[in-house]
Amino acid sequence: MKLSYRGIKYEAQVPTVATTSGSVIGKYRGVELHTQVKQER
């Protein structure tokens, strides 16, 4: 992912983690928020 902050450009290396949606923890602006559960391999 290419990012820029105050004119400095850099590439972010974001790790990918497999997750599944868990239980509902609330709502924000009409959208349900779910917990993210890390999948075990």
Distance bins in CASP14 RR format, pairs under 12 A and 6 or more apart:
PFRMAT RR
TARGET T0000
AUTHOR 0000-0000-0000
RMODE 2
METHOD distances of the structure
MODEL  1
1 9 0 0 0 0 0 1 0 0 0 0 0
1 10 0 0 0 0 1 0 0 0 0 0 0
1 11 1 0 0 1 0 0 0 0 0 0 0
1 12 1 0 1 0 0 0 0 0 0 0 0
1 13 0 0 0 0 1 0 0 0 0 0 0
1 14 1 0 1 0 0 0 0 0 0 0 0
1 15 0 0 0 0 0 1 0 0 0 0 0
1 16 0 0 0 0 0 1 0 0 0 0 0
2 8 0 0 0 0 0 1 0 0 0 0 0
2 9 1 0 0 1 0 0 0 0 0 0 0
2 10 1 0 0 1 0 0 0 0 0 0 0
2 11 1 0 1 0 0 0 0 0 0 0 0
2 12 1 0 0 1 0 0 0 0 0 0 0
2 13 0 0 0 0 0 1 0 0 0 0 0
2 14 0 0 0 0 0 1 0 0 0 0 0
3 9 1 0 0 1 0 0 0 0 0 0 0
3 10 1 0 1 0 0 0 0 0 0 0 0
3 11 1 0 0 1 0 0 0 0 0 0 0
3 12 1 0 1 0 0 0 0 0 0 0 0
3 13 0 0 0 0 0 1 0 0 0 0 0
3 14 0 0 0 0 0 1 0 0 0 0 0
4 10 1 0 0 1 0 0 0 0 0 0 0
4 11 0 0 0 0 0 1 0 0 0 0 0
4 12 0 0 0 0 0 1 0 0 0 0 0
5 12 0 0 0 0 0 1 0 0 0 0 0
15 38 0 0 0 0 0 1 0 0 0 0 0
16 38 0 0 0 0 0 1 0 0 0 0 0
16 39 0 0 0 0 0 1 0 0 0 0 0
17 36 0 0 0 0 1 0 0 0 0 0 0
17 37 0 0 0 0 0 1 0 0 0 0 0
17 38 1 0 0 1 0 0 0 0 0 0 0
17 39 0 0 0 0 1 0 0 0 0 0 0
17 40 0 0 0 0 0 1 0 0 0 0 0
17 41 0 0 0 0 0 1 0 0 0 0 0
18 36 0 0 0 0 0 1 0 0 0 0 0
18 37 0 0 0 0 1 0 0 0 0 0 0
18 38 1 0 0 1 0 0 0 0 0 0 0
18 39 1 0 1 0 0 0 0 0 0 0 0
18 40 0 0 0 0 1 0 0 0 0 0 0
18 41 1 0 0 1 0 0 0 0 0 0 0
19 34 0 0 0 0 1 0 0 0 0 0 0
19 35 0 0 0 0 1 0 0 0 0 0 0
19 36 1 0 1 0 0 0 0 0 0 0 0
19 37 1 0 0 1 0 0 0 0 0 0 0
19 38 1 0 1 0 0 0 0 0 0 0 0
19 39 1 0 0 1 0 0 0 0 0 0 0
19 40 0 0 0 0 0 1 0 0 0 0 0
20 34 0 0 0 0 1 0 0 0 0 0 0
20 35 0 0 0 0 1 0 0 0 0 0 0
20 36 1 0 0 1 0 0 0 0 0 0 0
20 37 1 0 1 0 0 0 0 0 0 0 0
20 38 0 0 0 0 1 0 0 0 0 0 0
20 39 1 0 1 0 0 0 0 0 0 0 0
20 40 0 0 0 0 0 1 0 0 0 0 0
21 32 0 0 0 0 1 0 0 0 0 0 0
21 33 0 0 0 0 1 0 0 0 0 0 0
21 34 1 0 1 0 0 0 0 0 0 0 0
21 35 1 0 0 1 0 0 0 0 0 0 0
21 36 1 0 0 1 0 0 0 0 0 0 0
21 37 1 0 0 1 0 0 0 0 0 0 0
21 38 0 0 0 0 0 1 0 0 0 0 0
21 39 0 0 0 0 0 1 0 0 0 0 0
22 32 0 0 0 0 0 1 0 0 0 0 0
22 33 0 0 0 0 0 1 0 0 0 0 0
22 34 1 0 1 0 0 0 0 0 0 0 0
22 35 1 0 1 0 0 0 0 0 0 0 0
22 36 1 0 0 1 0 0 0 0 0 0 0
22 37 1 0 1 0 0 0 0 0 0 0 0
22 38 0 0 0 0 0 1 0 0 0 0 0
22 39 0 0 0 0 0 1 0 0 0 0 0
23 32 0 0 0 0 0 1 0 0 0 0 0
23 33 0 0 0 0 0 1 0 0 0 0 0
23 34 1 0 0 1 0 0 0 0 0 0 0
23 35 1 0 1 0 0 0 0 0 0 0 0
23 36 0 0 0 0 0 1 0 0 0 0 0
23 37 0 0 0 0 1 0 0 0 0 0 0
24 30 0 0 0 0 0 1 0 0 0 0 0
24 31 0 0 0 0 0 1 0 0 0 0 0
24 32 1 0 1 0 0 0 0 0 0 0 0
24 33 1 0 0 1 0 0 0 0 0 0 0
24 34 1 0 1 0 0 0 0 0 0 0 0
24 35 0 0 0 0 1 0 0 0 0 0 0
25 31 0 0 0 0 0 1 0 0 0 0 0
25 32 0 0 0 0 1 0 0 0 0 0 0
25 33 1 0 1 0 0 0 0 0 0 0 0
25 34 1 0 0 1 0 0 0 0 0 0 0
25 35 1 0 1 0 0 0 0 0 0 0 0
25 36 0 0 0 0 0 1 0 0 0 0 0
25 37 0 0 0 0 0 1 0 0 0 0 0
26 32 1 0 0 1 0 0 0 0 0 0 0
26 33 1 0 1 0 0 0 0 0 0 0 0
26 34 0 0 0 0 1 0 0 0 0 0 0
26 35 0 0 0 0 1 0 0 0 0 0 0
27 33 1 0 0 1 0 0 0 0 0 0 0
27 34 0 0 0 0 0 1 0 0 0 0 0
28 34 0 0 0 0 0 1 0 0 0 0 0
END
